Amino acid sequence: MPVGPATTVRGDPLGLLRRTVSWTDVIELFVHPVTVPLEPLGAGLLRDLEGQTTNDLSMSDLAFHALRDYSPGDDRRYIHWRSSAKAGKFLVRQFLDTRRSHFATIIDSDRRSYADADDYETAISAGASIAVRAVLDEQDLTVLAGAHAVPSASGQRVLDTFARAELADHGLNDLAARAARIAPDTSVALIITGSLVPFRELQHASTHFPPEVRVIALKIDSMRPTGISSHGGLTVLNLQTLAELPALMAGTMA
């Protein structure tokens, strides 16, 4: 919302003389969307030594887990010699995988995708809630909201981007293709759209991402109950109200 400029006007009682002074320029006032707190989205799909620790055991990483008995074929570089000398047998280090996610959050802003403007507002709030959680989890994040695209988004910039989004005539397929171009290392792509988008269009949009990328479609439909379904390898979520988003995401990312 443009605000300003702040001005002062001085004049005489008869209106013969008048002096106007502008003290500021026009500034933007951001009204951020309503968000709901979410549980951590979980570790990602890409192995990364600087990523988040998972429960998957590994023989080579930075997150040390425990010592275990040596088995034929284990890398001798990971033998813990001091503990082996005390135990009288070879012991090797066991690690946990560390992985990271790159979330691409895509908001379909095509006015033809939504039953009404309220559903679009719910889509914006859902996308903002998920993006904020990804930032808190210190995961890589790319946001596309209609005509606005922000790679490597941070907390404040994320919410500013969602505040700028508005309904237009941008096709979902073109938006997904753009996301794949500007975020080629995406591991999880979340496409948020309305109830009027057919499933085949969601499938087509998902083909812009490589097979190893997990694509999730979140449809906003105030007339259908919240739930999860899977069709042809594509996970489709239906969200009726914003308040149900935490439980829905917890069941999806588990």
ZAKE-492047 format. One record per residue: chain; x, y, z of N, C-alpha, C in turn. Coordinates in pm, 1 decimal, always signed. Layout:
<sites>
 ch   n_east  n_north     n_up  ca_east ca_north    ca_up   c_east  c_north     c_up
  A        X        Y        Z        X        Y        Z        X        Y        Z
...
</sites>
This chain:
<sites>
 ch   n_east  n_north     n_up  ca_east ca_north    ca_up   c_east  c_north     c_up
  A    +85.1   -117.3     +0.0     +0.0     +0.0     +0.0    +89.3   +123.1     +0.0
  A    +78.1   +214.3   -101.8   +159.0   +336.8   -102.0   +108.9   +433.9     +4.8
  A   +200.8   +488.0    +81.9   +168.0   +582.4   +188.6   +254.0   +706.3   +171.2
  A   +192.1   +821.9   +179.6   +266.8   +946.4   +169.6   +245.2  +1014.7    +36.0
  A   +318.7  +1124.2    +13.6   +416.8  +1181.2   +106.5   +350.4  +1261.1   +219.3
  A   +421.5  +1269.9   +332.7   +373.7  +1353.5   +443.6   +399.0  +1499.8   +409.2
  A   +292.5  +1580.1   +416.9   +303.5  +1721.4   +379.2   +240.9  +1809.9   +485.9
  A   +286.3  +1933.6   +489.8   +222.9  +2036.1   +574.3   +176.6  +2149.9   +484.3
  A    +60.8  +2205.0   +516.7     +3.7  +2314.1   +438.5    -22.9  +2431.7   +532.4
  A    +30.2  +2547.7   +496.9     +7.6  +2670.5   +575.9    -55.7  +2775.1   +484.8
  A   -154.1  +2845.4   +535.9   -219.3  +2948.8   +456.3   -286.5  +3052.1   +544.9
  A   -331.0  +3158.5   +483.6   -397.9  +3264.1   +559.6   -546.8  +3233.6   +568.7
  A   -617.6  +3294.5   +662.3   -761.0  +3266.1   +681.5   -846.0  +3293.2   +557.5
  A   -802.3  +3384.2   +471.0   -881.9  +3417.7   +353.8   -850.9  +3328.1   +234.5
  A   -750.4  +3246.8   +246.8   -715.4  +3157.2   +137.0   -642.1  +3224.2    +23.3
  A   -583.2  +3341.5    +50.7   -511.2  +3412.3    -54.3   -369.8  +3356.7    -73.3
  A   -309.0  +3312.8    +35.6   -173.2  +3259.8    +31.2   -172.9  +3116.0    +83.6
  A    -87.8  +3034.6    +24.8    -80.2  +2894.4    +66.9    +60.1  +2840.6    +39.4
  A   +113.8  +2766.6   +137.0   +247.8  +2708.2   +119.7   +242.6  +2560.1   +160.4
  A   +282.0  +2473.8    +68.1   +280.8  +2329.3    +91.1   +424.3  +2277.2    +91.1
  A   +457.9  +2200.8   +194.1   +592.8  +2143.6   +205.2   +580.2  +1992.3   +220.3
  A   +650.9  +1916.6   +134.2   +655.1  +1770.6   +143.4   +776.0  +1729.8   +226.5
  A   +752.1  +1646.5   +326.6   +859.3  +1607.1   +418.3   +914.6  +1467.0   +389.8
  A   +840.0  +1386.6   +322.8   +886.0  +1250.3   +292.9   +847.7  +1213.0   +150.7
  A   +908.3  +1106.0   +101.3   +868.7  +1047.9    -26.7   +754.8   +949.1     -1.9
  A   +700.0   +897.1   -110.6   +600.1   +790.8   -101.0   +672.1   +662.2    -58.2
  A   +620.9   +596.5    +44.7   +679.7   +471.1    +91.6   +575.8   +359.9    +81.9
  A   +624.8   +234.7    +82.0   +535.7   +119.4    +76.0   +509.6    +66.5   +217.1
  A   +384.1    +45.2   +247.4   +345.5    -17.3   +373.2   +300.9   -160.3   +341.2
  A   +372.0   -258.7   +397.1   +340.7   -399.2   +371.0   +244.5   -452.2   +476.5
  A   +134.1   -507.4   +430.2    +38.6   -576.8   +517.5    +59.3   -725.8   +493.6
  A   +130.1   -791.2   +585.3   +165.8   -931.3   +566.1    +44.6  -1022.0   +583.1
  A    +43.3  -1134.0   +511.5    -70.7  -1226.6   +522.8    -75.0  -1294.3   +659.3
  A   -191.9  -1340.9   +695.3   -208.6  -1417.3   +818.6   -134.0  -1550.0   +803.6
  A    -59.6  -1589.5   +905.5    +12.4  -1717.7   +901.0    -21.1  -1800.1  +1025.2
  A     +2.8  -1930.1  +1015.6    -15.3  -2020.2  +1129.3   +117.4  -2090.7  +1155.6
  A   +149.0  -2119.5  +1283.3   +275.7  -2188.5  +1314.0   +270.6  -2334.1  +1271.1
  A   +380.4  -2382.4  +1214.6   +390.6  -2520.7  +1168.6   +505.4  -2591.0  +1239.2
  A   +494.7  -2722.5  +1248.0   +605.6  -2802.9  +1298.0   +716.6  -2804.4  +1193.6
  A   +841.9  -2834.5  +1235.0   +951.2  -2842.6  +1136.1   +914.7  -2932.8  +1019.6
  A   +955.5  -2889.8   +900.9   +918.3  -2962.2   +779.7  +1001.2  -3087.2   +757.1
  A  +1106.9  -3105.6   +835.1  +1187.2  -3226.8   +821.9  +1305.7  -3205.8   +732.1
  A  +1398.3  -3301.3   +736.9  +1519.1  -3293.4   +655.1  +1485.4  -3319.0   +509.3
  A  +1579.2  -3279.5   +424.7  +1552.4  -3284.6   +282.4  +1594.9  -3413.3   +215.9
  A  +1605.8  -3405.6    +84.8  +1634.1  -3523.5     +5.7  +1778.1  -3527.1    -43.5
  A  +1849.1  -3414.1    -32.7  +1984.1  -3405.7    -86.1  +2085.7  -3422.8    +25.6
  A  +2178.0  -3517.7    +10.2  +2282.4  -3535.1   +110.5  +2373.8  -3413.3   +110.3
  A  +2399.4  -3359.6   +226.9  +2481.2  -3240.3   +240.5  +2543.7  -3241.2   +378.9
  A  +2675.4  -3226.7   +385.2  +2744.1  -3231.5   +514.7  +2702.4  -3116.9   +605.9
  A  +2647.1  -3008.9   +549.4  +2603.2  -2895.8   +630.7  +2451.8  -2896.1   +649.6
  A  +2386.9  -3006.7   +615.8  +2241.0  -3013.4   +625.7  +2194.9  -3053.7   +764.1
  A  +2069.4  -3095.5   +772.2  +2008.7  -3135.0   +898.2  +2029.0  -3284.0   +921.4
  A  +2045.7  -3320.7  +1048.9  +2067.7  -3460.9  +1084.1  +1938.6  -3540.6  +1068.4
  A  +1951.4  -3661.4  +1011.1  +1837.0  -3751.4   +997.3  +1860.1  -3873.7  +1085.8
  A  +1767.0  -3968.5  +1082.9  +1781.6  -4093.8  +1157.3  +1842.8  -4205.1  +1072.4
  A  +1883.4  -4171.8   +949.2  +1941.8  -4271.5   +859.4  +2089.0  -4290.8   +891.5
  A  +2129.0  -4416.2   +916.9  +2267.8  -4446.0   +949.3  +2354.4  -4435.8   +825.5
  A  +2479.4  -4393.6   +847.4  +2572.3  -4376.3   +737.8  +2712.0  -4411.7   +785.9
  A  +2798.6  -4448.0   +692.8  +2937.2  -4477.9   +726.9  +3030.2  -4360.0   +701.5
  A  +2980.2  -4250.7   +649.5  +3067.3  -4134.8   +623.1  +2983.8  -4007.9   +625.2
  A  +3000.9  -3930.0   +730.7  +2932.0  -3803.1   +743.1  +2996.1  -3727.1   +857.2
  A  +2935.5  -3614.8   +897.7  +2990.5  -3535.0  +1006.7  +2920.2  -3558.6  +1139.2
  A  +2798.2  -3612.3  +1136.1  +2719.1  -3629.4  +1257.7  +2751.9  -3765.5  +1320.6
  A  +2847.1  -3767.5  +1415.1  +2885.6  -3892.4  +1480.1  +2770.4  -3943.7  +1565.6
  A  +2747.0  -4076.5  +1557.7  +2633.5  -4135.6  +1628.3  +2678.3  -4232.1  +1738.0
  A  +2759.8  -4331.8  +1704.4  +2797.7  -4432.2  +1803.1  +2914.1  -4514.3  +1747.0
  A  +2963.6  -4605.1  +1832.8  +3063.1  -4703.1  +1790.4  +2995.6  -4838.9  +1778.9
  A  +3038.8  -4918.5  +1681.6  +2985.0  -5053.2  +1667.7  +3098.4  -5147.1  +1627.7
  A  +3071.7  -5277.0  +1635.7  +3172.3  -5376.5  +1599.6  +3207.1  -5366.9  +1451.2
  A  +3331.6  -5391.2  +1423.5  +3379.4  -5391.0  +1284.5  +3319.4  -5509.2  +1209.1
  A  +3278.3  -5483.2  +1085.1  +3227.4  -5588.4   +997.1  +3312.1  -5591.2   +871.0
  A  +3332.9  -5707.7   +812.8  +3411.4  -5715.6   +689.4  +3354.9  -5622.0   +582.3
  A  +3442.5  -5544.6   +523.2  +3401.2  -5449.0   +421.8  +3393.6  -5306.3   +472.2
  A  +3393.7  -5286.1   +605.9  +3392.0  -5150.9   +660.6  +3521.8  -5078.4   +626.5
  A  +3512.1  -4948.9   +606.5  +3628.6  -4866.8   +576.0  +3718.5  -4859.1   +700.2
  A  +3842.7  -4901.0   +686.5  +3933.2  -4903.2   +802.1  +3968.0  -4763.4   +851.1
  A  +3942.1  -4662.5   +770.4  +3969.9  -4525.5   +815.9  +3881.7  -4485.8   +933.8
  A  +3767.5  -4555.5   +949.3  +3674.0  -4518.0  +1055.7  +3687.8  -4607.1  +1179.1
  A  +3792.9  -4687.1  +1185.3  +3819.6  -4763.9  +1307.5  +3865.4  -4667.8  +1417.3
  A  +3802.2  -4677.6  +1534.0  +3841.7  -4595.3  +1649.3  +3945.4  -4674.7  +1729.0
  A  +4073.3  -4642.8  +1706.2  +4180.9  -4726.9  +1756.2  +4189.2  -4727.5  +1908.4
  A  +4167.1  -4614.7  +1971.5  +4178.5  -4610.0  +2118.0  +4071.8  -4698.2  +2183.3
  A  +3946.1  -4685.9  +2137.1  +3838.6  -4768.5  +2192.5  +3859.0  -4915.1  +2157.5
  A  +3912.6  -4941.8  +2037.2  +3938.5  -5080.2  +1997.6  +4043.2  -5144.5  +2087.8
  A  +4146.3  -5068.5  +2127.6  +4250.8  -5121.5  +2215.0  +4194.1  -5156.4  +2352.1
  A  +4102.0  -5073.9  +2403.1  +4042.5  -5100.1  +2533.6  +3948.3  -5219.5  +2529.0
  A  +3874.3  -5232.3  +2419.1  +3774.3  -5339.1  +2409.2  +3834.4  -5471.1  +2363.8
  A  +3953.5  -5467.2  +2307.0  +4016.1  -5588.6  +2257.7  +3956.9  -5636.7  +2125.6
  A  +3884.8  -5549.4  +2056.6  +3828.4  -5583.1  +1925.3  +3811.5  -5454.0  +1846.9
  A  +3799.1  -5466.8  +1715.2  +3785.8  -5348.1  +1632.3  +3647.6  -5286.2  +1648.4
  A  +3647.5  -5155.1  +1669.3  +3523.9  -5077.6  +1674.4  +3532.1  -4966.9  +1570.3
  A  +3422.8  -4944.4  +1498.3  +3421.5  -4841.5  +1394.7  +3317.3  -4735.8  +1429.8
  A  +3341.3  -4615.8  +1378.9  +3247.5  -4505.3  +1400.9  +3124.2  -4522.7  +1312.8
  A  +3007.4  -4496.1  +1371.1  +2880.1  -4497.9  +1297.3  +2827.9  -4355.4  +1294.3
  A  +2784.8  -4309.2  +1177.1  +2738.4  -4171.6  +1161.1  +2590.0  -4169.8  +1124.0
  A  +2532.5  -4051.0  +1127.9  +2397.5  -4026.5  +1079.1  +2406.0  -3937.5   +955.7
  A  +2322.0  -3966.6   +856.7  +2317.1  -3882.1   +737.4  +2272.9  -3740.6   +773.4
  A  +2333.9  -3643.5   +707.7  +2284.4  -3505.9   +714.9  +2237.9  -3467.0   +575.3
  A  +2119.0  -3409.7   +568.5  +2060.3  -3375.3   +439.2  +2000.0  -3236.0   +445.3
  A  +1975.3  -3181.3   +329.7  +1913.7  -3049.5   +324.0  +1800.2  -3051.7   +221.5
  A  +1711.7  -2953.6   +232.9  +1603.3  -2937.0   +137.7  +1614.8  -2802.2    +69.8
  A  +1576.0  -2798.8    -53.8  +1552.9  -2671.1   -121.2  +1405.1  -2668.4   -156.1
  A  +1329.7  -2586.6    -84.7  +1186.2  -2575.4   -106.2  +1158.6  -2471.6   -213.8
  A  +1079.4  -2509.7   -312.1  +1026.5  -2414.3   -409.4   +876.8  -2402.3   -382.5
  A   +834.8  -2287.3   -331.5   +694.0  -2263.6   -300.3   +633.0  -2179.4   -411.5
  A   +534.7  -2235.5   -480.7   +477.6  -2172.9   -600.1   +330.3  -2143.5   -574.5
  A   +292.9  -2016.3   -583.0   +153.7  -1976.1   -564.6    +92.5  -1946.3   -700.9
  A     -4.9  -2025.8   -739.8    -78.4  -2001.9   -863.8   -165.3  -1877.5   -845.0
  A   -139.6  -1773.9   -926.2   -216.8  -1649.4   -913.7   -312.9  -1628.0  -1030.0
  A   -338.8  -1733.6  -1104.0   -434.6  -1725.0  -1214.1   -576.3  -1716.0  -1156.4
  A   -646.0  -1609.9  -1188.1   -780.6  -1588.1  -1133.4   -877.0  -1699.5  -1172.3
  A   -847.5  -1771.3  -1281.7   -934.8  -1880.4  -1326.5   -919.0  -2006.7  -1242.9
  A   -819.7  -2009.3  -1152.0   -793.8  -2129.5  -1072.1   -875.3  -2133.8   -943.5
  A   -933.4  -2020.9   -904.2   -996.2  -2011.0   -772.0  -1146.0  -1985.3   -783.6
  A  -1219.2  -2046.6   -691.3  -1364.1  -2027.6   -689.0  -1401.2  -1885.8   -648.1
  A  -1322.7  -1826.7   -556.6  -1347.7  -1689.3   -513.6  -1219.2  -1630.1   -456.5
  A  -1222.3  -1502.2   -424.7  -1103.9  -1431.6   -374.8  -1062.2  -1481.8   -237.1
  A  -1157.3  -1530.3   -157.5  -1122.4  -1580.4    -24.3  -1031.4  -1702.6    -33.0
  A  -1056.3  -1789.7   -131.5   -969.4  -1906.4   -149.8   -827.6  -1862.9   -185.3
  A   -815.7  -1757.1   -265.1   -682.6  -1707.7   -301.4   -610.9  -1652.6   -178.4
  A   -682.4  -1583.5    -92.3   -621.6  -1532.6    +30.4   -574.2  -1648.1   +118.9
  A   -651.8  -1754.9   +123.5   -609.5  -1872.8   +199.7   -483.3  -1933.1   +138.8
  A   -474.9  -1935.3     +5.1   -356.2  -1987.1    -63.1   -232.8  -1904.5    -27.3
  A   -247.4  -1772.5    -24.9   -135.9  -1684.7    +10.9    -92.4  -1710.9   +154.7
  A   -187.5  -1722.5   +246.3   -155.0  -1746.1   +386.8    -89.5  -1882.5   +406.5
  A   -138.0  -1984.4   +335.8    -78.1  -2117.3   +346.5    +65.5  -2116.0   +294.9
  A    +86.6  -2052.4   +179.2   +221.3  -2044.4   +124.1   +315.8  -1967.8   +214.7
  A   +268.2  -1857.8   +272.3   +351.2  -1779.1   +362.9   +385.6  -1858.2   +488.7
  A   +289.8  -1933.3   +541.5   +314.7  -2013.5   +662.0   +422.8  -2117.9   +636.7
  A   +414.0  -2185.7   +522.8   +512.0  -2289.8   +489.3   +648.5  -2228.5   +462.5
  A   +650.6  -2115.1   +392.9   +777.9  -2050.1   +362.4   +847.3  -2001.6   +490.0
  A   +771.2  -1945.1   +582.7   +830.1  -1900.0   +709.2   +887.8  -2018.2   +786.4
  A   +818.1  -2131.4   +785.7   +869.6  -2250.4   +854.1   +999.9  -2297.8   +789.4
  A  +1007.9  -2293.3   +656.8  +1130.4  -2333.5   +587.3  +1246.8  -2242.2   +624.5
  A  +1219.1  -2113.4   +638.5  +1323.8  -2018.8   +680.3  +1369.5  -2049.8   +822.3
  A  +1275.3  -2076.6   +912.5  +1311.3  -2110.7  +1050.4  +1391.6  -2240.1  +1056.2
  A  +1365.6  -2333.6   +964.9  +1440.3  -2459.1   +957.8  +1575.4  -2442.3   +889.4
  A  +1604.5  -2318.9   +844.6  +1730.7  -2287.4   +776.0  +1747.6  -2370.3   +649.0
  A  +1637.4  -2390.0   +577.8  +1641.5  -2461.2   +451.1  +1643.7  -2359.8   +336.3
  A  +1702.9  -2401.4   +224.3  +1702.0  -2316.3   +106.0  +1557.7  -2298.0    +59.6
  A  +1527.6  -2178.3    +10.5  +1388.1  -2148.0    -23.5  +1382.6  -2057.7   -145.8
  A  +1295.2  -2092.8   -238.5  +1262.5  -2008.0   -352.6  +1111.5  -1987.7   -352.9
  A  +1069.0  -1863.7   -369.2   +926.4  -1830.6   -365.7   +884.9  -1769.6   -498.8
  A   +776.9  -1821.0   -555.4   +713.9  -1760.9   -672.4   +567.9  -1736.3   -638.7
  A   +528.9  -1611.7   -643.1   +390.1  -1574.6   -614.8   +340.3  -1489.5   -730.6
  A   +278.8  -1555.5   -827.7   +233.6  -1483.4   -945.6   +351.7  -1429.3  -1023.9
  A   +354.3  -1297.7  -1044.5   +460.9  -1234.5  -1122.1   +588.1  -1214.2  -1042.0
  A   +584.6  -1239.0   -911.5   +698.3  -1210.1   -824.5   +774.5  -1339.0   -793.8
  A   +905.3  -1336.3   -813.2   +991.2  -1451.3   -786.7  +1109.4  -1406.2   -702.3
  A  +1136.8  -1480.3   -594.9  +1247.1  -1446.4   -505.1  +1329.8  -1572.0   -478.8
  A  +1447.9  -1585.4   -541.1  +1537.6  -1696.0   -505.0  +1612.6  -1662.4   -378.2
  A  +1650.2  -1762.6   -302.7  +1725.8  -1744.1   -177.5  +1653.1  -1645.5    -86.3
  A  +1526.7  -1672.2    -61.1  +1444.2  -1579.8    +16.1  +1475.8  -1587.2   +164.5
  A  +1468.4  -1472.4   +232.7  +1484.1  -1463.4   +377.8  +1349.0  -1430.0   +440.2
  A  +1344.2  -1426.7   +573.6  +1216.5  -1412.0   +643.2  +1135.8  -1290.4   +603.9
  A  +1195.4  -1169.8   +615.8  +1122.2  -1048.0   +585.7  +1086.8  -1039.6   +438.3
  A  +1180.8  -1078.1   +354.2  +1158.3  -1069.1   +210.4  +1050.4  -1167.1   +165.8
  A  +1042.6  -1282.2   +231.8   +938.7  -1380.4   +199.8   +800.8  -1319.4   +218.0
  A   +776.9  -1261.3   +334.8   +644.7  -1205.8   +363.4   +614.4  -1085.5   +275.3
  A   +715.8  -1005.3   +243.0   +693.5   -893.4   +151.6   +650.1   -942.2    +14.3
  A   +708.8  -1053.4    -30.7   +673.0  -1108.9   -161.5   +528.6  -1155.0   -163.9
  A   +485.7  -1223.8    -57.8   +346.7  -1268.6    -52.3   +251.5  -1149.8    -41.3
  A   +293.7  -1043.0    +24.4   +208.5   -924.9    +36.5   +187.8   -858.8    -99.5
  A   +284.2   -870.3   -189.2   +272.6   -809.1   -322.0   +184.5   -890.0   -417.7
  A   +165.7  -1017.7   -389.9    +96.2  -1105.8   -484.6    -49.1  -1064.4   -501.3
  A    -95.8  -1076.1   -623.2   -236.4  -1047.6   -651.3   -281.0  -1130.0   -771.5
  A   -411.0  -1149.7   -782.9   -465.3  -1229.8   -892.0   -434.7  -1166.1  -1027.4
  A   -399.8  -1251.3  -1123.0   -367.2  -1204.9  -1257.2   -407.0  -1314.7  -1356.6
  A   -337.0  -1321.8  -1468.0   -366.7  -1422.0  -1570.5   -243.2  -1505.8  -1602.7
  A   -161.7  -1534.5  -1501.1    -41.7  -1614.8  -1520.6    -78.6  -1762.8  -1513.3
  A    -46.6  -1838.6  -1618.7    -78.4  -1980.1  -1622.2     +9.7  -2059.5  -1527.2
  A    -47.2  -2163.4  -1466.1    +26.4  -2246.3  -1370.2   +143.0  -2318.4  -1437.1
  A   +124.7  -2365.8  -1559.2   +229.8  -2439.6  -1627.7   +353.6  -2352.8  -1648.7
  A   +332.7  -2228.2  -1691.9   +445.0  -2136.6  -1712.3   +514.1  -2104.5  -1580.2
  A   +436.2  -2095.1  -1473.5   +493.5  -2064.2  -1342.8   +581.8  -2179.2  -1293.3
  A   +536.2  -2302.9  -1312.3   +616.5  -2417.8  -1271.5   +745.3  -2427.1  -1353.4
  A   +736.5  -2398.8  -1482.5   +855.7  -2400.9  -1567.2   +956.0  -2295.2  -1522.6
  A   +906.2  -2180.5  -1483.8   +995.5  -2074.0  -1436.2  +1062.5  -2113.9  -1305.2
  A   +987.0  -2178.4  -1217.1  +1044.4  -2223.5  -1090.4  +1156.1  -2324.4  -1113.1
  A  +1135.4  -2416.7  -1206.6  +1237.9  -2517.7  -1236.1  +1364.2  -2453.9  -1292.1
  A  +1349.0  -2343.1  -1363.7  +1465.6  -2275.3  -1421.8  +1545.7  -2199.7  -1316.2
  A  +1477.3  -2127.1  -1228.7  +1551.1  -2042.2  -1134.3  +1594.8  -2118.6  -1009.7
  A  +1540.2  -2238.5   -986.5  +1580.7  -2319.5   -871.4  +1606.9  -2462.7   -918.0
  A  +1714.7  -2486.1   -994.6  +1739.6  -2619.4  -1050.3  +1774.8  -2724.9   -946.0
  A  +1815.1  -2682.4   -825.0  +1849.5  -2779.2   -720.0  +1734.2  -2804.9   -624.4
  A  +1611.5  -2775.4   -668.1  +1493.1  -2798.7   -585.2  +1482.5  -2946.6   -547.2
  A  +1452.3  -2973.1   -420.0  +1427.3  -3110.9   -376.5  +1280.2  -3133.1   -344.1
  A  +1208.5  -3026.4   -302.7  +1065.0  -3035.4   -276.2   +997.6  -2916.0   -343.0
  A   +905.2  -2941.6   -433.5   +829.4  -2835.9   -500.2   +685.6  -2839.5   -449.8
  A   +640.6  -2728.6   -393.7   +504.8  -2718.7   -341.3   +425.1  -2623.6   -429.0
  A   +325.8  -2676.0   -499.0   +241.4  -2596.6   -588.1   +108.5  -2572.0   -518.1
  A    +77.9  -2445.7   -490.8    -45.7  -2409.3   -421.1   -139.8  -2345.2   -522.4
  A   -258.9  -2401.5   -534.2   -351.8  -2355.5   -636.2   -495.5  -2365.7   -583.7
  A   -591.4  -2339.5   -672.4   -732.1  -2340.0   -633.0   -805.2  -2466.3   -674.2
  A   -931.9  -2470.0   -640.6  -1012.6  -2590.9   -662.0  -1051.3  -2612.4   -807.2
  A  -1037.7  -2509.8   -892.4  -1084.6  -2520.5  -1030.4   -978.3  -2574.1  -1125.9
  A   -860.3  -2605.2  -1075.0   -752.8  -2657.2  -1160.9   -769.7  -2808.0  -1175.3
  A   -781.0  -2860.8  -1297.4   -795.5  -3006.3  -1315.7   -665.9  -3079.0  -1282.7
  A   -679.5  -3206.8  -1250.4   -563.3  -3285.5  -1210.0   -460.4  -3296.4  -1322.0
  A   -505.2  -3307.5  -1444.9   -410.4  -3321.5  -1556.8   -321.5  -3197.5  -1570.1
  A   -373.4  -3081.0  -1532.5   -291.7  -2959.5  -1537.1   -185.5  -2961.8  -1427.3
  A   -221.2  -3015.6  -1310.6   -122.2  -3031.1  -1204.3    -13.9  -3129.9  -1246.2
  A    -53.7  -3238.3  -1309.5    +42.6  -3336.7  -1357.9   +138.2  -3274.8  -1459.0
  A    +83.0  -3196.2  -1550.1   +166.0  -3132.3  -1651.6   +265.6  -3036.7  -1586.6
  A   +220.6  -2960.1  -1488.4   +310.4  -2866.9  -1419.7   +421.9  -2940.6  -1347.1
  A   +391.5  -3056.5  -1291.1   +491.8  -3131.9  -1214.9   +600.6  -3189.6  -1304.7
  A   +573.2  -3206.8  -1434.3   +672.7  -3266.1  -1524.2   +790.4  -3173.8  -1550.7
  A   +781.9  -3047.6  -1511.5   +894.3  -2955.3  -1530.3  +1007.6  -2983.2  -1431.7
  A   +979.8  -3062.8  -1329.6  +1081.7  -3094.9  -1230.4  +1135.5  -3235.3  -1255.1
  A  +1263.3  -3260.4  -1225.2  +1321.3  -3394.3  -1245.6  +1249.1  -3498.9  -1160.6
  A  +1263.2  -3627.1  -1197.1  +1192.6  -3733.5  -1124.6  +1228.6  -3741.2   -976.9
  A  +1352.6  -3701.3   -939.0  +1392.8  -3712.0   -798.5  +1334.4  -3602.1   -711.0
  A  +1271.3  -3502.2   -770.7  +1209.6  -3393.5   -694.2  +1072.1  -3437.7   -645.9
  A  +1046.3  -3417.4   -518.2   +913.9  -3448.7   -464.0   +820.7  -3331.0   -490.5
  A   +715.5  -3354.0   -567.1   +619.8  -3249.4   -601.7   +491.2  -3271.3   -522.6
  A   +448.4  -3166.9   -452.8   +325.6  -3171.1   -373.2   +232.8  -3060.7   -422.3
  A   +109.6  -3095.0   -451.0     +9.7  -2996.9   -492.5    -86.5  -2972.2   -376.7
  A   -103.3  -2846.9   -341.0   -195.0  -2807.8   -233.5   -308.6  -2727.5   -294.9
  A   -429.7  -2786.0   -294.3   -546.4  -2721.0   -352.8   -632.6  -2660.5   -241.3
  A   -669.5  -2536.6   -261.3   -755.8  -2467.4   -165.0   -900.3  -2481.5   -210.6
  A   -979.5  -2549.8   -129.4  -1119.5  -2574.1   -164.9  -1202.4  -2570.1    -37.1
  A  -1273.6  -2460.7    -18.0  -1352.8  -2443.3   +103.2  -1477.2  -2530.6   +106.2
  A  -1507.1  -2598.7     -6.2  -1626.4  -2681.3    -13.5  -1597.8  -2829.8     +8.9
  A  -1470.8  -2868.5    +15.1  -1434.7  -3009.1    +34.5  -1353.7  -3023.4   +162.5
  A  -1367.0  -3136.8   +232.1  -1291.7  -3155.0   +356.6  -1142.1  -3168.3   +330.1
  A  -1064.5  -3129.3   +428.5   -919.0  -3139.4   +420.7   -876.8  -3285.6   +414.8
  A   -780.8  -3317.0   +327.4   -735.7  -3455.3   +315.1   -615.2  -3467.2   +224.5
  A   -560.2  -3588.5   +216.5   -441.7  -3619.7   +136.4   -474.7  -3734.3    +42.1
  A   -432.0  -3721.7    -82.2   -447.4  -3830.6   -179.4   -323.2  -3834.5   -267.2
  A   -303.1  -3946.2   -334.3   -187.6  -3962.0   -422.6   -234.7  -4022.2   -554.1
  A   -191.3  -3959.5   -663.8   -231.7  -4004.4   -796.6   -109.7  -4002.3   -887.7
  A    -71.8  -4119.0   -937.3    +37.3  -4125.1  -1033.3   +167.1  -4066.4   -983.2
  A   +197.7  -4083.9   -855.5   +321.7  -4031.5   -800.2   +314.4  -3887.1   -755.8
  A   +200.9  -3822.7   -774.8   +183.0  -3683.6   -733.5    +96.7  -3678.9   -608.7
  A   +148.5  -3619.5   -502.4    +72.1  -3603.9   -378.4    -15.5  -3480.4   -388.8
  A   -144.4  -3497.0   -367.1   -239.7  -3386.5   -376.7   -305.3  -3366.6   -239.9
  A   -292.6  -3246.6   -186.6   -353.4  -3211.0    -59.0   -472.5  -3119.9    -85.5
  A   -577.0  -3137.5     -6.8   -689.3  -3044.3    -13.0   -701.3  -2974.3   +121.3
  A   -704.6  -2842.0   +117.8   -712.1  -2761.8   +240.7   -841.8  -2682.1   +239.4
  A   -921.8  -2704.0   +344.3  -1049.5  -2632.8   +353.8  -1033.9  -2500.5   +427.2
  A   -963.4  -2501.1   +540.4   -941.5  -2378.5   +617.7   -795.3  -2369.6   +657.3
  A   -746.6  -2249.2   +678.0   -606.5  -2227.9   +714.2   -572.5  -2294.0   +846.8
  A   -667.1  -2299.6   +938.4   -641.4  -2358.3  +1070.1   -603.1  -2505.4  +1061.9
  A   -642.4  -2572.8   +953.6   -612.8  -2715.6   +938.3   -477.1  -2741.4   +873.6
  A   -406.3  -2635.5   +834.4   -278.7  -2652.9   +766.6   -172.9  -2724.0   +852.0
  A   -155.0  -2691.8   +981.2    -50.4  -2760.7  +1058.9    -66.2  -2912.6  +1060.1
  A   -186.4  -2961.9  +1083.9   -208.8  -3107.1  +1085.6   -188.4  -3167.2   +947.5
  A   -230.2  -3096.8   +844.6   -215.7  -3146.4   +707.7    -68.2  -3158.5   +669.3
  A    +13.2  -3058.6   +701.2   +154.8  -3061.4   +665.3   +228.9  -3165.7   +749.4
  A   +189.0  -3181.5   +874.9   +254.0  -3281.1   +960.8   +233.0  -3421.0   +903.6
  A   +114.3  -3447.9   +851.3    +87.2  -3578.6   +792.7   +154.1  -3597.5   +658.3
  A   +183.0  -3487.7   +589.5   +242.5  -3496.1   +455.7   +393.8  -3512.6   +462.0
  A   +459.9  -3436.7   +549.7   +605.5  -3434.1   +554.7   +663.3  -3541.5   +646.4
  A   +576.3  -3620.7   +714.5   +626.8  -3723.4   +805.8   +703.6  -3829.7   +727.7
</sites>
